[in-house]
């Protein structure tokens, strides 16, 4: 009787062992597919009574899958690459127009710059030197006193004198355009004036306009030149 019981127990143990070997054998191929997880013959991952996936000896954290280790897989997800800071777009070019009084920059009826006129032009020249891609237009004007052809010539000479001085101060000649309009674009009319009063009244018309468009240079402290 005891021998019979032992035989039955041995047979049961053999059957259980064979079943386990069969499961492990079937899972070996599935484990390769599931990267370290025990699977049945259909390839489904085997779970314990708590619903956790069974691992094989081949399992590692690097092989974890979302289905079985959602928390572990989520922690492995690469962080989004930081967005590179956008470079600020350059400010649009600044358009400036400066009227240079002929009476302040030139001697009366002359086209040579006075020392005071050169000193005032130095500040403008510095701005133009420090600007990116400047485009400069110099236009000479005259009053209506005297012959029109003479006033046209004088206004051109004064505009050219301003250009020449800018070039001497380091401004590229290729960026400067020079023209003259004589007395054709007055600021004031001074009707009814005579003599010295007329000369004084027409002073705003004796001028050289400097108009330029350029991207300004921005210094590290935020100041513009």
C-alpha positions in Angstrom: 0.0 0.0 0.0 2.8 2.4 0.9 4.6 1.4 -2.3 1.5 2.2 -4.3 1.1 5.6 -2.7 4.7 6.4 -3.3 4.3 5.4 -7.0 1.2 7.6 -7.3 3.0 10.5 -5.7 6.0 10.0 -8.0 3.8 9.9 -11.0 2.1 13.2 -9.9 5.4 14.9 -9.4 6.7 13.7 -12.7 3.6 15.0 -14.4 3.9 18.4 -12.7 7.5 18.6 -13.5 6.9 17.7 -17.1 4.1 20.3 -17.3 6.5 22.9 -15.9 9.2 22.0 -18.4 6.7 22.2 -21.2 5.6 25.7 -20.1 9.2 26.8 -19.8 10.0 25.3 -23.1 7.1 27.0 -24.8 7.9 30.3 -23.1 11.5 30.2 -24.3 10.5 31.2 -27.9 7.9 33.6 -26.6 10.3 35.1 -24.1 12.6 36.1 -27.0 9.6 37.9 -28.6 8.6 39.4 -25.3 12.1 40.3 -24.3 12.4 38.7 -20.8 8.7 37.9 -20.1 7.2 34.4 -19.6 4.6 33.6 -22.3 2.3 30.7 -23.0 2.1 28.7 -26.2 -0.1 31.5 -27.8 2.5 34.1 -27.0 0.5 35.7 -24.3 2.5 37.0 -21.3 1.8 34.9 -18.2 0.8 36.8 -15.1 0.7 35.7 -11.4 -2.4 35.9 -9.1 -1.7 39.6 -8.5 -1.8 40.4 -12.3 2.0 41.0 -12.5 3.9 39.8 -15.5 6.3 36.9 -14.9 9.9 37.6 -15.6 12.4 35.1 -17.0 16.2 35.2 -16.3 16.6 37.3 -19.4 14.5 40.1 -18.1 16.2 43.5 -17.4 14.9 47.0 -16.8 16.1 48.0 -20.3 13.7 45.4 -21.8 10.7 46.5 -19.8 7.5 47.0 -21.8 4.6 49.4 -21.2 2.1 46.6 -20.8 3.8 45.1 -17.8 5.8 48.0 -16.2 4.0 51.3 -17.2 5.7 53.3 -14.4 9.2 52.0 -15.3 8.7 52.6 -19.0 7.3 56.1 -18.4 10.4 57.1 -16.3 12.6 55.9 -19.2 11.0 58.1 -21.8 13.5 60.7 -23.0 12.8 64.2 -21.9 11.8 66.6 -24.5 14.8 68.5 -25.9 14.9 72.0 -24.7 13.7 74.5 -27.2 16.5 76.7 -28.4 16.1 80.3 -27.5 15.0 82.2 -30.5 17.3 84.9 -31.7 15.6 88.3 -31.6 14.8 89.6 -35.1 16.8 92.6 -36.0 14.9 95.9 -35.7 13.8 97.3 -39.0 16.1 100.0 -40.4 15.6 103.4 -38.9 14.9 106.2 -41.4 16.3 109.6 -40.3 16.4 112.9 -42.0 18.5 115.8 -40.8 18.5 119.3 -42.2 21.8 121.1 -42.0 21.5 124.8 -42.1 23.8 126.3 -44.7 24.3 129.4 -42.6 25.6 127.2 -39.7 27.7 124.8 -41.8 29.1 127.0 -44.5 30.3 130.6 -44.9 27.9 132.9 -46.7 27.8 132.2 -50.5 30.5 129.5 -50.0 30.7 125.7 -50.2 33.5 125.1 -47.8 32.5 123.6 -44.4 33.3 125.8 -41.4 35.1 124.3 -38.3 31.9 124.5 -36.4 30.1 122.7 -39.3 32.7 119.9 -39.3 32.3 119.4 -35.5 28.5 119.0 -35.9 29.0 116.5 -38.8 31.3 114.4 -36.6 28.4 113.1 -34.6 26.4 112.2 -37.7 29.5 110.5 -39.2 30.0 108.3 -36.1 26.4 107.1 -36.3 26.9 106.2 -40.0 30.1 104.4 -39.3 28.6 102.2 -36.6 25.4 101.4 -38.7 24.9 98.2 -40.6 24.3 98.6 -44.4 23.7 102.3 -44.4 22.0 104.0 -47.3 22.7 107.7 -47.3 21.2 110.5 -49.5 22.5 114.0 -49.4 20.4 116.7 -51.1 21.6 120.3 -51.5 19.1 123.3 -51.4 19.5 127.0 -52.0 17.3 130.1 -51.6 15.8 132.0 -54.6 18.2 134.9 -54.4 20.4 135.1 -57.5 20.4 133.2 -60.8 18.8 129.7 -60.8 21.8 128.0 -62.4 24.2 129.5 -59.9 22.0 128.4 -57.0 21.8 124.9 -58.5 25.6 124.7 -58.7 26.1 126.1 -55.2 23.6 123.6 -53.7 25.4 120.7 -55.4 28.8 121.9 -54.2 27.6 122.1 -50.6 26.0 118.6 -50.8 29.3 117.2 -52.2 31.3 118.9 -49.4 29.2 117.0 -46.8 29.7 113.7 -48.6 33.5 114.3 -48.9 33.7 115.0 -45.2 31.7 111.8 -44.3 34.1 109.8 -46.5 37.1 111.4 -44.7 35.5 110.2 -41.4 35.4 106.6 -42.6 31.9 106.4 -44.2 31.9 104.3 -47.4 31.5 106.5 -50.5 29.5 103.7 -52.1 26.7 104.1 -49.6 26.3 107.9 -50.3 24.1 109.4 -53.1 24.5 113.1 -53.8 22.0 115.4 -55.6 20.9 119.0 -55.6 17.7 120.8 -56.4 18.7 124.5 -56.2 15.8 126.6 -55.0 13.0 124.3 -56.3 12.0 122.9 -52.9 11.8 125.9 -50.5 10.5 125.6 -46.9 9.4 129.2 -46.7 8.3 131.8 -49.4 8.9 135.1 -47.6 6.6 137.1 -49.9 6.9 140.9 -49.5 10.3 140.8 -47.8 13.3 142.8 -49.2 17.0 143.3 -48.5 18.5 141.9 -45.3 15.0 140.9 -44.0 14.5 138.7 -47.1 18.0 137.1 -46.7 17.2 136.4 -43.0 13.7 135.1 -43.8 15.0 132.7 -46.5 17.5 131.1 -44.2 15.5 127.7 -43.8 15.8 127.3 -47.6 19.6 127.4 -47.5 20.2 123.9 -46.3 21.6 120.4 -47.0 19.4 117.5 -46.1 21.0 114.2 -45.0 18.6 111.3 -45.1 19.8 107.8 -44.2 18.3 104.4 -43.6 20.4 101.8 -41.6 20.3 99.0 -39.0 21.7 100.5 -35.9 24.5 98.7 -34.0 23.3 97.6 -30.6 25.9 97.7 -27.8 26.0 94.9 -25.1 24.4 97.3 -22.6 21.4 97.7 -24.8 22.4 101.2 -26.0 22.3 102.0 -29.7 24.9 104.1 -31.4 
